Amino acid sequence: HSSRCAGASPAAGWFARCFVARCLTHTVVMFFYRKMKAGEVVLMLLHHLLSAACFGHVLVVRRGYFWASLAGCCEVTNIFLSILFSMRELTYRGAPLQEVFPKLYVINGTFLFLSFAVLRLTLFPVWLRLYFLDLATYPAETAACGDWVDLYLNPGVIGFLLLLSTYWMVPITKGLMKALGVSQKLK
C-alpha cells in the first residue's frame, strides 16, 4: 500500500510530464480541428484539463505516481486512434488511406476496439477497485497520504473517464462493424 501512495520513479515522473504536455498541447490543437462538434470539444476539453490537473498534482506533490501511471496505461489506445484518424484524413492520389488500405484500416480498428475494451473499460474499474480497496483496508494511512485531490478528484476523474470511454466505445464499435461489413448484414 505505501508504495502505491508514496512510491516514485524517474520514469513515472517523465511519463507524467509528457502526459501533461500532450494534454495541454492537444487542448489547443483541437480548436483548429474543424470537424469536431461543440459537444465533443467540451468533452475533450474537460477530459484533457481534468487529466492534466491530476497528473500535474502528482508532479507538484511528488506522490501518487502509481495511480497516475496505472491510469496512463489507457493512452496506448491513442496509438490506434491516431492511425484511424490519419487514415481517414490523409489521401493518396485523391483517395483516403482507409480506402487505399482497407485491410490495414480494419486491423487497426480491431486493435482500437480491443485496446479500448482492455485499457479503458477494464482498466478504469480495476483502478477504482484498487483505490477503494486501499481506502477500505488502510483508511488512516490512505487518508494521511493524500489531500482532497488524491482522495476525491482523482477517483472522480477516473469515474468520469470510465463514463466517457463507455460513451466513445459506441462509435468505435459501430465503426468497426461497418468496416467489417457486419452492420450491412444485420440490416
JOURVEN-V851884 format. One record per residue. N is the residue number from 1. PHI is phi in radians with two decimals (none if undefined). PSI is psi as a letter, one per 20 degrees, with the letter a starting at -180 (NA if undefined). NEAR is the number of other C-alpha atoms within 12 Angstrom. Layout:
# JOURVEN-V851884
n=N phi=PHI psi=PSI near=NEAR
n=N phi=PHI psi=PSI near=NEAR
This chain:
# JOURVEN-V851884
n=1 phi=none psi=g near=23
n=2 phi=-1.11 psi=h near=21
n=3 phi=-1.23 psi=h near=17
n=4 phi=-1.20 psi=h near=27
n=5 phi=-1.45 psi=g near=30
n=6 phi=-1.92 psi=i near=23
n=7 phi=-1.13 psi=q near=23
n=8 phi=-2.59 psi=q near=25
n=9 phi=-2.63 psi=q near=21
n=10 phi=-1.02 psi=h near=14
n=11 phi=-1.10 psi=g near=15
n=12 phi=-1.13 psi=h near=27
n=13 phi=-1.13 psi=g near=28
n=14 phi=-1.19 psi=h near=20
n=15 phi=-1.05 psi=g near=28
n=16 phi=-1.09 psi=g near=38
n=17 phi=-1.08 psi=g near=29
n=18 phi=-1.11 psi=h near=21
n=19 phi=-1.13 psi=g near=32
n=20 phi=-1.07 psi=g near=29
n=21 phi=-1.07 psi=g near=21
n=22 phi=-1.13 psi=g near=24
n=23 phi=-1.06 psi=g near=29
n=24 phi=-1.18 psi=g near=26
n=25 phi=-1.10 psi=g near=18
n=26 phi=-1.16 psi=h near=22
n=27 phi=-1.06 psi=h near=25
n=28 phi=-1.33 psi=g near=17
n=29 phi=-1.08 psi=h near=17
n=30 phi=-1.12 psi=h near=23
n=31 phi=-1.25 psi=i near=19
n=32 phi=-1.66 psi=i near=13
n=33 phi=-1.59 psi=o near=16
n=34 phi=-1.31 psi=i near=11
n=35 phi=-1.49 psi=i near=14
n=36 phi=-1.46 psi=p near=16
n=37 phi=-1.37 psi=r near=14
n=38 phi=-0.99 psi=g near=14
n=39 phi=-1.10 psi=h near=11
n=40 phi=-1.15 psi=h near=19
n=41 phi=-1.09 psi=g near=23
n=42 phi=-1.09 psi=g near=18
n=43 phi=-1.09 psi=g near=24
n=44 phi=-1.15 psi=h near=29
n=45 phi=-1.08 psi=g near=25
n=46 phi=-1.05 psi=g near=22
n=47 phi=-0.99 psi=g near=29
n=48 phi=-1.24 psi=g near=32
n=49 phi=-1.21 psi=g near=26
n=50 phi=-1.15 psi=g near=29
n=51 phi=-1.11 psi=g near=40
n=52 phi=-1.10 psi=h near=34
n=53 phi=-1.11 psi=g near=28
n=54 phi=-1.15 psi=g near=40
n=55 phi=-1.19 psi=h near=43
n=56 phi=-1.10 psi=h near=33
n=57 phi=-1.06 psi=g near=28
n=58 phi=-0.99 psi=g near=36
n=59 phi=-1.17 psi=h near=27
n=60 phi=-1.26 psi=g near=17
n=61 phi=-1.55 psi=i near=21
n=62 phi=1.03 psi=l near=26
n=63 phi=-2.69 psi=r near=32
n=64 phi=1.48 psi=j near=39
n=65 phi=-1.09 psi=h near=36
n=66 phi=-1.05 psi=g near=31
n=67 phi=-1.14 psi=h near=39
n=68 phi=-1.16 psi=g near=45
n=69 phi=-1.16 psi=h near=34
n=70 phi=-1.10 psi=g near=29
n=71 phi=-1.11 psi=h near=38
n=72 phi=-1.16 psi=i near=34
n=73 phi=-1.02 psi=h near=27
n=74 phi=-1.12 psi=i near=32
n=75 phi=-1.17 psi=i near=31
n=76 phi=-1.02 psi=h near=26
n=77 phi=-1.05 psi=h near=31
n=78 phi=-1.19 psi=h near=24
n=79 phi=-1.05 psi=g near=20
n=80 phi=-1.26 psi=h near=27
n=81 phi=-1.15 psi=g near=28
n=82 phi=-1.13 psi=g near=20
n=83 phi=-1.10 psi=g near=25
n=84 phi=-1.03 psi=g near=33
n=85 phi=-1.11 psi=h near=23
n=86 phi=-1.11 psi=g near=19
n=87 phi=-1.18 psi=h near=26
n=88 phi=-1.38 psi=h near=24
n=89 phi=-1.58 psi=h near=18
n=90 phi=-1.42 psi=q near=19
n=91 phi=-2.16 psi=q near=16
n=92 phi=-2.33 psi=o near=15
n=93 phi=0.94 psi=l near=9
n=94 phi=1.50 psi=i near=12
n=95 phi=-1.90 psi=p near=15
n=96 phi=-1.04 psi=q near=19
n=97 phi=-1.03 psi=h near=23
n=98 phi=-1.13 psi=h near=26
n=99 phi=-1.49 psi=h near=21
n=100 phi=-1.26 psi=h near=18
n=101 phi=-2.16 psi=m near=20
n=102 phi=-1.10 psi=h near=22
n=103 phi=-1.18 psi=g near=18
n=104 phi=-1.09 psi=h near=20
n=105 phi=-1.10 psi=g near=30
n=106 phi=-1.20 psi=g near=30
n=107 phi=-1.06 psi=g near=20
n=108 phi=-1.09 psi=g near=31
n=109 phi=-1.06 psi=h near=37
n=110 phi=-1.13 psi=g near=28
n=111 phi=-1.13 psi=h near=27
n=112 phi=-1.09 psi=g near=34
n=113 phi=-1.03 psi=g near=34
n=114 phi=-1.13 psi=g near=24
n=115 phi=-1.15 psi=h near=28
n=116 phi=-1.12 psi=g near=36
n=117 phi=-1.08 psi=g near=26
n=118 phi=-1.47 psi=g near=24
n=119 phi=-1.60 psi=j near=30
n=120 phi=-2.31 psi=f near=37
n=121 phi=-1.23 psi=h near=32
n=122 phi=-1.73 psi=g near=25
n=123 phi=-1.08 psi=g near=30
n=124 phi=-1.14 psi=g near=35
n=125 phi=-1.10 psi=h near=28
n=126 phi=-1.11 psi=g near=22
n=127 phi=-0.97 psi=g near=33
n=128 phi=-1.10 psi=g near=30
n=129 phi=-1.08 psi=g near=19
n=130 phi=-1.06 psi=g near=24
n=131 phi=-1.09 psi=g near=34
n=132 phi=-1.27 psi=h near=24
n=133 phi=-1.15 psi=g near=16
n=134 phi=-1.04 psi=g near=24
n=135 phi=-1.11 psi=h near=26
n=136 phi=-1.33 psi=h near=16
n=137 phi=-1.42 psi=h near=15
n=138 phi=-2.21 psi=m near=19
n=139 phi=-1.07 psi=g near=17
n=140 phi=-1.18 psi=g near=15
n=141 phi=-1.14 psi=g near=20
n=142 phi=-1.17 psi=g near=28
n=143 phi=-1.16 psi=h near=22
n=144 phi=-1.24 psi=h near=16
n=145 phi=-1.44 psi=i near=26
n=146 phi=-2.40 psi=r near=26
n=147 phi=-2.06 psi=a near=20
n=148 phi=-1.09 psi=h near=16
n=149 phi=-1.16 psi=g near=25
n=150 phi=-1.16 psi=g near=36
n=151 phi=-1.42 psi=h near=28
n=152 phi=-2.14 psi=g near=19
n=153 phi=-1.17 psi=g near=21
n=154 phi=-1.00 psi=g near=34
n=155 phi=-1.15 psi=h near=31
n=156 phi=-1.13 psi=g near=25
n=157 phi=-1.18 psi=h near=32
n=158 phi=-1.10 psi=g near=37
n=159 phi=-1.08 psi=g near=28
n=160 phi=-1.08 psi=g near=26
n=161 phi=-1.14 psi=h near=36
n=162 phi=-1.13 psi=g near=30
n=163 phi=-1.10 psi=g near=21
n=164 phi=-1.10 psi=g near=25
n=165 phi=-1.15 psi=h near=34
n=166 phi=-1.12 psi=g near=24
n=167 phi=-1.08 psi=g near=19
n=168 phi=-1.24 psi=h near=25
n=169 phi=-1.14 psi=h near=28
n=170 phi=-1.09 psi=g near=18
n=171 phi=-1.16 psi=h near=19
n=172 phi=-1.12 psi=g near=30
n=173 phi=-1.14 psi=g near=27
n=174 phi=-1.07 psi=g near=21
n=175 phi=-1.11 psi=g near=26
n=176 phi=-1.16 psi=g near=28
n=177 phi=-1.08 psi=h near=21
n=178 phi=-1.13 psi=g near=21
n=179 phi=-1.13 psi=h near=27
n=180 phi=-1.39 psi=i near=22
n=181 phi=1.42 psi=j near=16
n=182 phi=-1.32 psi=h near=15
n=183 phi=-1.11 psi=h near=14
n=184 phi=-1.22 psi=h near=13
n=185 phi=-1.25 psi=h near=10
n=186 phi=-1.32 psi=h near=10
n=187 phi=-1.32 psi=NA near=8
